[in-house]
Amino acid sequence: MLEETILFQQKDNTPHLTVISGHELHTYILQGEQTLGRVSRSSKPDLPIHSGVASRKHGLFTTNAAGCRYTDAGSMNGTICG
């Protein structure tokens, strides 16, 4: 007889961002307006990325009842979404 294990988990519709940086994994809940960028002495973004290719203010996430939108903030290296 074949036994199956079923994991029931309610679907979470909360938008989130997962950032992989080196050997670290960070997950952020997206809500309202949040800046994405590199941390520096003069910049403390809501969603920090520890990378030399990210600008201090790389982009902006805007989340509301209609969904989530990302806008590049004129970063030097641009943004690729896949």
CORURUR-V991675 format. One record per residue. D_LAST is the distance of its C-alpha to the last C-alpha in Angstrom with 2 decimals. Layout:
# CORURUR-V991675
[[D_LAST] [D_LAST]]
This chain:
# CORURUR-V991675
[[42.44] [38.66] [37.40] [33.95] [32.44] [30.31] [28.41] [28.33] [26.01] [25.65] [22.19] [21.19] [19.70] [19.52] [16.14] [15.27] [13.10] [13.25] [13.56] [14.48] [17.00] [19.26] [20.84] [20.29] [18.07] [18.28] [17.42] [18.20] [19.25] [18.08] [21.14] [22.62] [21.54] [20.19] [19.52] [16.92] [18.33] [20.35] [23.66] [26.78] [30.43] [29.91] [26.52] [25.82] [22.47] [21.97] [18.73] [19.60] [17.53] [19.84] [18.48] [20.26] [17.31] [16.74] [19.21] [21.74] [20.40] [16.78] [15.75] [16.98] [15.96] [18.39] [19.04] [21.89] [23.24] [21.09] [17.77] [15.40] [14.23] [12.69] [14.47] [14.41] [18.09] [18.78] [17.60] [18.86] [15.71] [13.31] [9.88] [6.49] [3.75] [0.00]]
